[in-house]
Amino acid sequence: MPTSANNTAPARLPNGNGSIAAALCPVDRLPRRRRNQVCIAVITFGLLNFVAYTLTYAALGGDAHNGYCTLVAGPDGELVRTYVVRGHHVRALEGLETQVSRWAWIYSYLHSITVPLTSGALIISMLVLARPHIMATMRDSWIGGRVFVTAFGAIVALLSAGTTVLMAAHFAAQLRGG
């Protein structure tokens, strides 16, 4: 397929009725070099976020998403909200619970919520980088490479967004005491 002068995207080709066909894919609107730089930056950020999450998980002994907050009667009989992170089978078969401050619990939960988003963005960025190769190798298969890339990207986006929404709703319910 012919490309435009700056090698950014496939050239717009006239279709059968004389009008001009639009660009086929939104990622083709950026110059290839810039698109690759953005994808590599997103991949790097996603990996760094996952490393930071893992280190925080190890330092706290778990995360707030696996833990909980609850009201506990203090020594004077007054109800006090406690925040607990749980290491999901990391240090013991049943998981280790550690009481943490409110701010550590909130940070841990918010950081947990970001992991599906950054992981989804990381996967989609890798898919965008691999897209030319996928399309070339799936040219003669029962499903075209363009359809595969689009469908797989949509599934990843929906799953990561859905997981994030569910985790955010659970976080809000935990903060309300539900």
C-alpha positions, 0 to 999 in steps of 0.5 A: 500500500502506498504511504504518504510523503512523511511515512506516517500512514498509508496514503489516502486512496480513492475508492471506487466512486471517486471519493477519498477513503479515510485512514484505516487505523487511528494509530496511523495518525501519528508518525511511526517514530513518535508512535513507537516512542509513545508506546515504549514510554507507556510500556516503561511506565506500566512496568515501573508501576508494576515494580513499584506495586510489587515493592509496596506489596512486599514492604506492607506485607500485602495490599489493601484490595486483599485486605479490609477496613473494619470497626473494632472496639478499643480498650475504652469501648469506643469504636475505632476504624482499623485498616488491614492489608493482607498478603494473599498467600505470600508468607503463609497459606492463609495469608498474613494480615497486617494493620496499617495506617489509613493513608497507607491503606488508601495508597495501597488500594489506589495503587492496586486500582492503577495496576489493571489500567497500566497493564492494559495500556502496556499490552495495547502498546505492545500490540500496536508495536507488533501490529505490522508483524501480526498483520503480515503473518495473518494475511492469509488466515481465517481471521485477518491481522487487522481484525485480530489486533482490533478485537484483541485490543478492544478485549484488553481495553474492556477487561482492564476498564471493567476491572478498574471500575469494579475495584474502584466501586469496592474501594468506595464501599470499603471506605463507606464501611460497607 
